[in-house]
Amino acid sequence: MTNDLARWQFATTSIYHFLFVPVTIGLAFLVAILQTAWHRNGNPEYRRVTRFFGTLLLINIAVGVVTGIVQEFEFGMNWSSYSRFVGDVFGGPLAMEGLAAFFLESTFLGLWLFGWDRLPKRVHLACIWLVAIGAMLSAAFIMAANSWMQHPVGYVLNSSGQPVLNDIGALFTNPTFTWSYVHVLLASLITGALVMLSVSAWHLRKERAVEAFRHTASVSLAVLIPTILLTMFVGSELGVVETKYQPMKIAAAEGQWNTCQPCSFSLFQIGGGNNDQTPSQIIEIPHLLSLLATNSWNGKVVGLNQLQAQYVKQYGPGNYVPDVFIQYWSMRIMAYLASLVVLLALWGGWLMHRGSLVRSKLFLRLSVWAVVTPFLMNTAGWMLTENGRQPWIVQGLMKTATANSPSVTSTDIWISLIVFVLIHLALGAADLWLMLRYSRKELGQEDEHAGEPSEPGAAAVPVLTY
């Protein structure tokens, strides 16, 4: 019971935190692009939209950082056995994330925020790019640690049976890390692009600052089209890597109970789950699962039953099959929504090419609501990754059932779980209200001399003004 509650608490915090991370990475990159465009062409419209979307970025960072800090405390509070077990491996990348990436991001975010019209334009532009780089580096270190949990590399076991990192290079060349990190970055760019496209479409529908938001809609589509296509390729290759190192995860994602060769992919099924090995498969596509899982037309996918028998021999008695229902539908929610985003992006690109983007009311209306899709895709992808590793918290080395804190009671976790959920709901409501309020504000007007550092002796703008 205690272990399950600890899992629920960490899951709610992780999912909530991961709503903000992709927005931060994606919007930081897109805001940097907008400011670069203003720096190069001097068009004041680009300065206005840079500050406009910069405000949304700041709101997201302010709320999102809190949940990341809570996660680190939960490692020590609810998962002390796990923390002691992986401490000699996780210490390196987590320290790098805090001391290098997070400080880089937060320091230059402050300089960018308060440096408008004070710093030289090139220096100020460099600040926002360093913010974007810091956000990406932060994700790299976190994903390196998480990927080690999926596929442990670069370690030796000490006399106490605990892993000790002895090759940090292996940590950052772990094939699970390289593919999953690229996948996260691309998903973040998709999230940022769809947020920008949604806000731009809303203003275009209202015919407010049409020229400015036409620019931002075009920028978001220019990023979205190649990114979503590349993401589907990278996701497919990540599946091949996971078939090699975590075959149980892939077999569960396809509801494949028995070994097949070649293997069909079911678009939909009725029933299924850990207690139903014979669901009704709807529309099976021959050979597609073989291609997705092995990059081979007639590739072999080992079934859940065979893997279960193999793991019992290798690791001892136990149930090694994750929640098949969650795996199966998480994969399809992610894949099917991504397909819809591809269609929307290509449609937008075609309208942009014809010069009729602003006049397409249907496209603009759908684009406003499309902002929901990346959050659903990211959550489904995270559940696919983390649920698929169960019952392991570190693949092949430590089970989740033995990783929690033995001294923490169910009552303790119930209290903190309820408190955290209430706080998350309050913060989420505040974030949503702020994002909606500021995304619907009129685009601010800029002074004709904006962007130039103040002359000595000139009246200064109050430092807290933004």
Order of alpha helices (4+ residues) and beta strands (2+ residues): alpha-alpha-alpha-alpha-alpha-beta-beta-alpha-alpha-alpha-alpha-beta-beta-alpha-alpha-alpha-alpha-alpha-beta-beta-alpha
